Amino acid sequence: KINTTSTEFIGKWYLLRWATQYEPYRRQFSQLDNAFIVHIPVLQTNTTLIKAYMRAGNNCISEMEAYRLSKNGLELTCETRPFTVTRILNSKSHCCLLYHIQEKKDGKLYNTISLYSRNATRVEKMVKIFEEQLHCAGMKK
């Protein structure tokens, strides 16, 4: 289960790797060279705010979205995009988060898998876990 108030979840996370099946995202973020998110829990509402900061080429992007925790505690749903569901996969490590996002667009379901770490330096063990999850989802690097 996801504990949105746990110190293992809240705070700053650096994006290490990501892959998506949705081609417009691939094009939009192809020049992504720096990104991180910050989890901010909203107590007593089962909601977490996720602030994202990205740099793609010469563009800096900053956005904040509210995500509501499901009743079973296993999924986060974006309040402004209820067709987007996020699961945090077992990364076998407390120093990384492995997101599996499923988003419905044009009647199709697209997967995005993202690997985040507390440290901006890539750790090979975490990259191997990320690649295993891509394989399980039938996705390519």
C-alpha positions in Angstrom: 0.0 0.0 0.0 1.0 3.6 -0.6 1.5 5.7 2.5 1.4 9.3 1.3 2.6 10.6 4.6 5.6 8.3 5.0 9.1 9.8 5.0 9.9 7.1 2.4 7.4 8.7 0.0 7.4 12.5 0.7 10.1 14.9 -0.4 12.2 15.3 -3.5 12.8 12.6 -6.1 15.0 12.8 -9.2 13.9 11.3 -12.5 16.6 8.8 -13.7 14.8 7.0 -16.5 11.4 6.8 -18.2 9.7 5.1 -21.1 6.3 5.5 -22.6 4.1 3.9 -25.2 2.4 7.3 -26.0 4.2 8.8 -29.0 3.2 12.4 -28.4 4.9 12.3 -24.9 8.0 10.8 -26.5 8.2 13.7 -28.9 7.4 16.3 -26.3 9.9 15.1 -23.8 12.6 13.8 -26.1 15.0 16.5 -25.1 14.3 16.1 -21.3 17.7 16.6 -19.6 16.8 17.3 -16.0 13.6 16.5 -14.0 12.5 16.0 -10.4 9.3 15.8 -8.4 8.4 16.8 -4.9 5.7 14.9 -3.0 3.7 17.0 -0.5 1.1 15.1 1.5 -2.3 16.8 2.2 -3.2 15.3 5.6 -6.6 13.9 6.3 -7.6 13.9 2.6 -5.7 10.9 1.2 -4.3 13.3 -1.3 -0.7 14.1 -2.3 0.4 17.1 -4.3 3.1 16.3 -6.8 5.2 19.3 -8.0 7.2 18.5 -11.1 10.1 20.5 -12.5 11.6 19.7 -15.9 14.0 21.1 -18.3 13.7 20.1 -22.0 16.1 21.9 -24.2 15.6 25.6 -23.5 12.2 25.2 -21.9 11.6 25.0 -18.2 8.4 23.3 -17.1 6.8 23.5 -13.7 3.5 22.0 -12.7 1.6 20.8 -9.7 -1.2 18.2 -9.6 -3.2 16.7 -6.8 -3.4 12.9 -6.7 -6.0 11.0 -4.6 -5.2 7.7 -3.0 -7.7 4.9 -3.9 -9.7 3.2 -1.1 -7.6 0.1 -1.4 -4.4 2.2 -1.0 -2.8 0.8 -4.1 -3.3 3.6 -6.7 -3.1 7.3 -7.1 -5.6 9.1 -9.5 -4.9 12.5 -10.8 -7.8 14.8 -9.8 -7.6 16.9 -13.0 -7.1 13.8 -15.2 -9.2 11.0 -13.7 -8.3 8.8 -16.7 -4.7 8.6 -15.4 -3.9 6.0 -12.7 -0.5 5.7 -11.1 0.8 2.6 -9.2 4.0 2.5 -7.3 5.7 -0.8 -8.1 7.9 -2.7 -5.7 11.4 -1.4 -6.5 13.1 -3.7 -3.9 14.8 -0.5 -2.7 13.8 2.3 -0.4 16.0 4.8 -2.2 13.9 4.7 -5.4 10.3 5.0 -6.7 9.1 3.0 -9.7 5.9 4.5 -11.1 3.6 2.7 -13.5 1.2 5.2 -15.0 -1.7 4.0 -17.1 -3.5 6.7 -19.1 -6.5 6.3 -21.4 -6.3 8.4 -24.5 -8.5 8.1 -27.6 -10.0 4.8 -26.3 -6.6 3.2 -25.9 -4.6 2.5 -22.7 -1.0 3.7 -22.7 1.7 2.8 -20.2 4.5 5.0 -18.9 7.1 3.7 -16.4 9.4 6.1 -14.6 12.3 5.5 -12.2 13.0 8.1 -9.5 15.7 8.2 -6.9 16.6 10.3 -3.9 20.0 10.9 -5.5 20.4 12.4 -8.9 23.2 9.8 -9.6 22.1 6.7 -11.5 22.5 3.4 -9.6 22.9 0.4 -11.9 20.8 -1.9 -9.6 17.9 0.5 -9.9 18.2 0.7 -13.7 18.1 -3.1 -13.8 14.9 -3.1 -11.8 13.5 -0.5 -14.2 14.4 -2.5 -17.3 12.8 -5.6 -15.7 9.5 -3.7 -15.3 9.7 -2.5 -18.9 10.0 -6.1 -20.0 7.0 -7.2 -17.8 4.9 -4.4 -19.3 5.9 -5.5 -22.8 7.7 -2.2 -23.4 11.0 -1.3 -25.0 13.8 0.9 -23.6 
